[in-house]
């Protein structure tokens, strides 16, 4: 008997930016800064010096081209893959708002015109500048018209808090355009990430804490400042932090809200957990090795947690991670479908 195909979407893959090609789309004067070496950010975004390759033990895959990604999609029999940046994950650390806007615009144009293949399921999200939310909203409206860009991304890490009303223009633009907004961690060791990771002496420690702290900061800010209540039609995703933390953090936010919400969270009129249990517009990534994935799906719903390959990053074990979820016996068929396809299809509007 031939086994039925398991429909699968990669809800969080990555592209390794081809910087010279991105620069071809960057407006002056910033393109000239890079060419002359005058800018201090001239890997386009600040690096943190972390030894991610561990002396050659780990390496990025070749995910800097259309061909490499289509080949990997074929290997895992993926229906679609949605790509996020790599260097761009640290764009929230940039000091110059005008430069950040120009970089995001150039990256988005490069993705839409040079790399993505929407007819073959290779899709991406638009990178938005957190330094200038007004320009970020305009960039979202522009980028959302490109066939291959199916959402927008805000960096989790940096000095900003996404619950502040200065970001409302971005959320309103997302509501108007009908596209989701993903909050994505960077995993950076840099102090500018505001995750406390820079306090640790070794990258293994910094990398362990950086992703969750960045995401927890932002979902806490957005929840208690009432973002999800003000924009009930916008789909929000929280990525590269796993998914099994969600019930614990909902419980914690609920408890704080019960004690102090009336006085200190006037923009939030109901318990935080209801925005997951009843709202249906909050989504999360997951990793194949999360042992508590099944109980988490029981608690928060099977169409809220999506598979994320993280390929071609050094810690993204694709396609093995995809096959692991497909074969997990502790998940029932409906749960596997939700993780591998249903949640991502709902989040990215691919239903």
C-alpha positions in Angstrom: 0.0 0.0 0.0 1.4 3.4 -1.0 1.6 5.8 2.0 -0.3 9.0 1.5 1.8 12.1 1.1 2.1 14.2 4.3 1.6 17.8 3.3 4.3 20.0 4.9 5.2 23.6 5.0 8.4 25.0 6.5 7.2 27.9 8.5 10.6 29.3 9.3 13.6 28.7 7.0 16.4 31.2 6.3 18.3 32.7 3.4 22.0 33.6 3.7 21.9 37.1 2.2 24.0 37.6 -1.0 25.2 41.0 0.2 26.5 42.3 -3.2 23.2 41.5 -4.8 21.3 43.1 -1.9 23.4 46.2 -2.4 22.4 46.5 -6.1 18.9 47.4 -4.8 20.1 49.8 -2.1 19.6 53.5 -2.6 22.3 56.1 -2.4 24.1 57.2 -0.3 24.2 53.9 1.6 25.2 51.8 -1.3 28.2 54.1 -1.8 29.2 53.9 1.9 29.5 50.1 1.6 31.5 50.3 -1.6 34.0 52.8 -0.1 34.3 51.1 3.2 33.2 54.3 5.1 30.4 52.7 7.1 31.0 51.1 10.4 28.3 48.5 9.8 29.8 47.0 6.7 28.7 43.6 6.8 25.4 45.5 6.4 24.4 44.7 10.0 26.5 44.5 13.2 28.0 41.1 14.0 28.6 39.7 17.5 31.8 37.7 16.9 30.2 34.5 18.1 32.0 31.2 17.0 28.9 29.7 15.5 30.9 27.3 13.3 32.9 26.0 16.3 36.1 25.7 14.4 34.5 24.0 11.4 32.3 21.5 13.3 29.1 23.4 12.2 28.6 25.2 9.0 25.8 27.0 7.3 24.2 25.2 4.4 24.3 26.9 1.0 20.9 28.6 1.4 21.9 31.8 -0.5 20.2 31.0 -3.8 16.9 30.0 -5.3 18.4 26.8 -6.6 19.8 25.6 -3.2 16.4 26.2 -1.6 14.3 24.5 -4.3 16.7 21.5 -4.1 16.2 21.3 -0.3 12.4 21.6 -0.7 12.5 18.7 -3.0 14.6 16.6 -0.6 11.9 17.0 2.1 9.0 17.1 -0.3 7.9 20.5 1.1 4.9 22.1 -0.4 6.2 25.6 0.6 9.0 27.2 2.5 8.8 30.7 4.0 12.2 32.4 4.3 13.5 34.8 6.9 16.8 36.7 6.8 20.1 35.7 8.6 22.1 38.9 8.9 18.9 40.8 8.8 17.9 39.2 12.2 20.3 41.7 13.8 18.9 44.8 11.9 17.2 45.9 15.1 20.7 46.9 16.4 21.3 49.5 13.8 21.6 53.0 15.1 20.8 55.0 11.9 17.0 54.9 11.2 17.5 56.0 7.6 20.1 53.3 6.9 17.8 50.7 8.5 14.9 51.7 6.3 17.2 51.6 3.2 18.6 48.2 4.1 15.1 46.7 4.7 13.8 48.0 1.4 16.8 46.7 -0.5 16.6 43.3 1.2 12.9 43.0 0.4 13.3 44.0 -3.2 16.2 41.5 -3.7 14.1 38.7 -2.2 11.0 39.5 -4.3 12.8 40.1 -7.6 15.9 37.8 -7.4 15.3 34.9 -5.1 11.7 33.9 -4.4 9.7 31.5 -6.6 6.1 31.8 -5.5 4.8 29.5 -8.3 7.1 26.8 -6.8 6.3 27.5 -3.2 9.4 29.4 -2.3 8.1 32.4 -0.3 9.4 35.0 2.1 8.5 37.7 4.6 9.4 41.4 4.4 12.0 42.7 6.9 10.7 45.9 8.5 12.8 48.6 10.3 11.9 48.8 14.0 13.8 52.1 14.1 11.1 54.0 12.1 7.7 52.4 12.4 6.1 55.0 10.1 8.5 54.0 7.3 8.1 50.4 8.4 4.3 50.6 7.8 4.9 52.1 4.3 7.4 49.4 3.5 5.0 46.7 4.6 2.3 48.1 2.2 4.8 48.2 -0.6 6.3 44.8 0.0 3.0 43.1 0.5 2.2 43.7 -3.1 5.0 41.4 -4.2 3.7 37.9 -5.0 6.4 36.1 -3.1 6.3 38.1 0.1 3.5 36.7 2.3 4.1 38.4 5.6 6.3 40.8 7.5 8.9 40.4 10.2 10.0 42.5 13.2 13.1 41.7 15.1 12.6 40.6 18.6 16.0 41.7 19.8 17.2 45.3 20.4 16.2 48.1 22.7 12.7 48.4 21.3 9.5 47.0 22.8 6.9 46.1 20.3 3.9 46.8 22.6 4.6 50.5 22.4 2.0 52.5 20.4 4.7 53.8 18.1 4.4 50.4 16.3 0.7 50.6 15.8 1.1 52.0 12.2 2.8 48.7 11.3 0.1 46.6 12.8 -2.6 48.7 11.2 -0.9 48.3 7.8 -0.8 44.5 8.4 -4.5 44.6 9.2 -5.2 46.6 6.0 -3.1 44.4 3.8 -4.3 41.1 5.4 -0.7 39.8 6.1 0.8 38.3 9.2 3.5 39.8 11.4 6.2 37.5 12.7 8.4 38.4 15.7 11.7 36.6 15.2 14.6 36.2 17.6 18.2 36.7 16.5 20.2 34.5 18.9 22.8 37.3 19.1 25.6 37.5 21.7 25.7 41.3 21.4 24.8 43.6 24.2 22.6 45.5 21.8 20.2 42.5 21.7 19.0 43.3 25.2 18.6 39.6 26.1 21.4 39.4 28.8 23.2 37.0 26.5 26.3 39.2 26.4 26.8 38.6 30.1 27.7 34.9 29.5 31.4 33.9 28.8 30.7 31.1 26.3 28.4 31.1 23.2 26.7 27.8 24.3 25.3 29.8 27.3 24.5 32.9 25.3 22.8 30.9 22.5 20.7 29.0 25.1 19.2 32.1 26.6 19.1 34.6 23.8 16.3 33.2 21.7 13.7 32.7 24.5 14.4 36.0 26.3 14.0 38.0 23.1 10.7 36.4 22.4 9.4 36.5 26.0 10.2 40.3 26.2 8.1 41.0 23.1 5.1 38.9 23.7 4.9 40.2 27.3 5.1 43.8 26.0 2.6 43.2 23.2 0.2 41.4 25.5 0.0 43.8 28.4 0.0 46.9 26.2 -3.1 45.5 24.4 -1.7 45.0 20.9 -3.6 41.8 20.3 -6.8 43.4 21.6 -6.4 46.5 19.4 -5.6 44.5 16.3 -7.8 41.4 16.6 -7.6 40.5 12.9 -3.8 40.5 12.6 -2.1 37.1 12.8 1.1 37.3 15.0 3.8 34.7 15.1 6.6 34.2 17.6 9.5 32.3 16.0 12.8 30.6 16.8 12.1 30.0 20.5 10.4 26.6 20.3 6.8 26.2 21.2 6.5 24.3 24.5 7.2 27.4 26.6 3.8 28.8 25.7 1.5 27.2 28.3 3.9 28.1 31.1 4.2 31.7 30.0 0.5 32.1 29.5 0.0 30.8 33.1 2.5 33.4 34.3 1.0 36.3 32.4 -2.5 35.2 33.6 -1.4 35.3 37.2 0.2 38.7 36.9 -2.9 40.0 35.2 -5.2 38.7 37.9 -3.1 40.4 40.6 -2.2 43.7 38.9 -3.9 44.0 35.6 -6.7 46.3 36.5 -4.2 48.9 37.7 -1.2 48.3 35.5 -2.6 46.9 32.2 -5.5 49.2 31.4 -5.2 48.3 27.7 -5.9 44.6 28.4 -9.4 43.7 29.3 -9.2 39.9 29.5 -6.8 37.2 30.6 -3.7 36.8 28.3 -4.4 33.1 27.8 -7.7 33.8 26.1 -5.9 35.3 23.1 -4.5 31.8 22.4 -7.4 29.7 23.5 -10.2 31.8 22.0 -8.6 34.3 19.7 -6.9 32.0 17.2 -4.5 34.7 15.9 -1.3 33.9 17.8 1.1 31.3 16.3 4.4 29.8 17.4 7.2 27.8 15.9 8.5 24.5 17.2 11.5 22.2 17.1 11.2 18.5 16.4 13.0 17.4 19.6 10.6 19.2 22.0 9.4 16.3 24.2 6.4 18.2 25.6 5.1 19.1 22.1 2.1 16.8 22.4 0.8 18.1 25.7 1.4 21.7 24.5 -0.8 21.0 21.5 -3.5 19.6 23.8 -3.4 22.8 25.8 -3.1 25.6 23.2 -4.5 23.9 20.0 -3.0 21.9 17.2 -3.2 24.6 14.5 -1.2 27.2 16.5 2.3 25.6 16.4 4.2 25.2 13.1 7.2 23.3 12.0 10.3 25.4 11.5 13.4 23.9 9.8 15.8 26.8 10.6 17.8 25.6 7.6 20.5 26.4 6.6 21.6 27.6 10.0 24.2 25.5 11.8 21.6 24.2 14.3 18.9 23.4 11.8 18.9 19.7 11.2 16.7 19.6 8.1 15.3 17.3 6.6 15.9 15.0 9.6 13.8 17.3 11.8 10.9 17.2 9.4 11.0 13.4 9.3 11.1 13.2 13.1 7.8 15.1 13.4 6.3 13.0 10.6 7.2 9.8 12.5 6.5 10.9 16.1 4.2 8.3 17.7 3.2 10.6 20.6 1.4 12.9 18.2 -1.9 11.8 16.6 -2.5 12.3 12.9 -4.4 15.5 13.4 -1.7 17.0 15.5 1.0 16.1 13.0 -1.0 17.7 10.3 -1.4 20.8 12.3 2.3 21.2 13.0 3.5 20.2 9.6 0.8 22.1 7.5 -2.2 23.5 9.2 -0.7 26.1 11.5 1.6 27.5 8.8 -1.1 27.5 6.2 -3.4 29.5 8.5 -0.6 31.9 9.6 0.7 32.7 6.1 -2.7 32.6 4.5 -2.0 29.5 2.3 -5.2 27.7 3.1 
